[in-house]
Amino acid sequence: MEYTVQKLSKLAGISPRTIRYYDEIGILKPARINSSGYRIYGRTEVDQLQQIMFYRELGIKLEAIKEIISSETYDKVKALKSHREELLARKRQLDLLIENVEKTIDYQEGRRKMMDKEKFEGFKKNLIDENERKYGKEIREKYGEDTVDASNAKMLNMTQEQYQAFEKLSKEVIDTFKEAYATGEPAGELAQKAADLHRQWLSFTWGKYSKEAHAGVAQMYVDDERFTKYYDQHQPGLAQFLRDAVYIYTGMK
């Protein structure tokens, strides 16, 4: 089966303009151009468009998708299995939130009692699952199974007040580091305040704080591109600035 741009757009549920744009940026080239000048797409291109749409659903930018699917080591089956795992993780997160919403509806309508702790279980469990999916392997290798399990348990056992304080502090850490970054001084008063806030934030889930571990986490933000990307999305260079500030705060380097 072959498709023109119009037919492929209807099949995929996206606009013809999007398909033409994919051709322009080289992420989805047509199989051929017919004698009338129309782009023609075959089964290979349909499969590739499906892969592109899978990646887009996962929030991956087009530049990164192009790099992935054009790689010599790109494996379609492996990519599909990876997509499945990502989607199953999302499904588990949604199921938890749906369950929490249903409990809350029953509570609000007087059909059941609901402890304050239960109201935030879905959010906390989602956060733990997301962290495990993204960083679990590396964190467990670095700090050990018992340490990570204890940290997760501490998160789940947070009270409503503790969880709200944890979320508020998380934002305050980023905002303060962004302000401090503008000074360019990791040893400055504002940067050291941010480093102390970061210590407080970590202590919400850590069983025992140590300067060595604090410095190690800060270094990991620089060494692991996923952590670097998370912090640098707020301010390019923020991960390294945070690391430098924490080093000074802990006296580890």
N, C-alpha and C positions, 0 to 999 in steps of 0.2 A: 504494500500500500504506500502511495506517495501523497504528499500533502503540499499545498501552496501555503503561504504565510497565513492567509485567511482561514483555511481549513485547519491548520495546525493550532492556530489561536483558539478556535472553537473547541477543538479536541482537548486542549490543555486548560482552557478557562482563563487565559491571559490575553492581553491586548496584542494586536498585530504589531503595534509600535514597539512593544517589549521584545518580540521576536526579532524584529529588524535591528533593534539596538544590540541584542546579543550577537548578531552577525557583525555589526560594526566594531564591537570590541573584541571579536574573535573568540567568543566563548561557545558560540553555536553557529557554525558555518553550514550553509545548505549543502546537500549532496551534489547539486548541480544547478545551473541556471538554464532554463529552457529557451527555445527559440524566440519566445515572446518576451524574454527578459524577466520571467518570474522565478523567484527562488523556489526550489523544489527540495523537500525533506523526505528522507526514507526512514526505515526502521532504526538504523543506527542513530540518526539524529533525534528521533522520538525518544529512544532510550536515554540519550544524553540530556535531553531537555528534562526528562523525569528526574535524573540525578541532580541537575541544577536546581530544580524546584524543591527537592528533598533538602538540599543544603540551605536554600533560602529560608525554608520553614524553620530550620535550626538557627537562623539568625546570622549565617555566615555571609560576609560581603562578597560581591562578585569578583573582586580582584583575587581573593583567596580561593574562591571556587575555581577560577580559571587556572590558577597555579596547581591546584589539586588534580583536576581532571586531565590536565595536559602533561602531568608527570609520567615519565616512562615506567614508574613503579605502580601506577594507578591500577587498582584491582576492583572491578565493578562489584563482584560478589562480596568482597571484604567491605567495600563501602556500604553496600546494602545492609550487611549485618551490623555495621556500626550505626547506620541510620535507625535500624530496628531497636538497638540498645538505647539510643538517645530517646526515641519515641516511647519505649516502655518505661523509661525513667520519668518522662513527663507524665505518662498515664498514672504511674504510682503517686506522683505528686498531686495530680488532679483528683485522684480517688481519695487521698487523705483530706484534701480541702473540701471535697463534696461531703465526705462523712462528717467533717467538722461543722459545715454549714447546716446539714440535716439535724445534727444534735442541737445546734443553736436555735433552729426553728422550733424544734420540740420544746426546748427550754423556754423560749419566748412565748409560746402558746400554752405553757403550763402543763405539758404532758410528761415532763421529766425534770429532774434537778441536774444542774451542771456546775461542777466545781470551777472556780476561777482558773485553776491550772489547766483544765480541759480546753478552755476557750482558746488557748494558744498552742496546744499540742500539735495541731496540723502545721502551723507555721514553723515551729521549732524542728519538727521531723523533716519537713521539706528542706530546711536549711542544712540539716545534717546530711540528708541524702544527696543534696547537690554538692556539698563539700566532698563527700565520699566518692562521688562519681568523678569529680574533676581532679581531686588531689589525694584521694584516699591511699593509693598505693605508695606514693612518695612519702607522705606524712607518716604512714605506719612503718615504712622502712627506716625513716630517720629517727622517730621517737618511740617506736615499739607499739605492739597491739594493746597492751594494758593501759598505756598512757592515753592513747586515742580513744579507747572504749570508755575510760573514766571521764574524759573530756566530754564525749557525747552524752554520757549519763548525766553529767552536771548540767548540760544544756537542757535536757529533757525535764530535769527536776526544778528548773527555774520557776519561781512564782510569777504571777502576772506582773507585779511591780519590777521584779528583776529583769524579766524579758523586755519590758518597755524601756527600762534604763539601759539595757544592753544595746537595743536598737538605736536609742537616742545617742548613746556614746559613740557608736559606730560612725554615725554621721558627723559628730563633733570632731572625731579624730581626723577624718578626711578634710573637713573645713579648716581646721586649725593648721594642719600640715600645708594646705594650699596657701593660707595666709603667710605661713612661715617661709614657704618656698620663695615668695616674692621678695623676701629680705635677702635671700642668698646666703644665709648664715645658719648652718646646721647646729652651731654651738650657741646661737642666740637664744634669748629668753623665750621667745615664742616657739621656736623649734623644740626646745627642751620641755616646754609645757606640753606640746603635741606628743613628744616621746613618752611623757608621764601618762597622758591620756591613753596612749596606746598600751602601756603597761596595765592600766586599769581595765581596759577593754579585754585584753588577753586573760586577765585574772578572773573574768566571769566564767570562763570555761576551763581554766587550768586548775589542777589540784594544788600545785605548788609552783610559785614563781621563782625563777632564777635569772640572774643577769646573763648567764651563758646562753640559756635557752632563748631569752628575749633577743639577744644579738644574733643567734642562729636563725630565728624566724625572719628577722629583718634582712639578713643576708640571702635567705631563700627567696625573698621578694625580688631580689636582683638576679639571682641565678636561674630562677624558673620563669620563663617568658610568660606563662599564664598569669602569675602573680604580678609580674611587671606590667603586663597589659592592663590588668584590673586597676592598678594604682595610676598608671600613666594616662588612662582615659580621663581622669579628673584633671591632670596636669602633666604634660610630657616632662619626664625626668623626676617625677615625684617619688617613684620607688627607690631610686638611688639616694635622693635627698633624705627620705625616711630612714634608710639604712644608715646613712652617715650620722644623722641626728641620734639614732638609737645607740650606735657605737659610742658616741660621746656620752650619752646618758648613762650607759652601763659601764663605761670605762673599759670596754673589752678591746678597743683598738684605738 
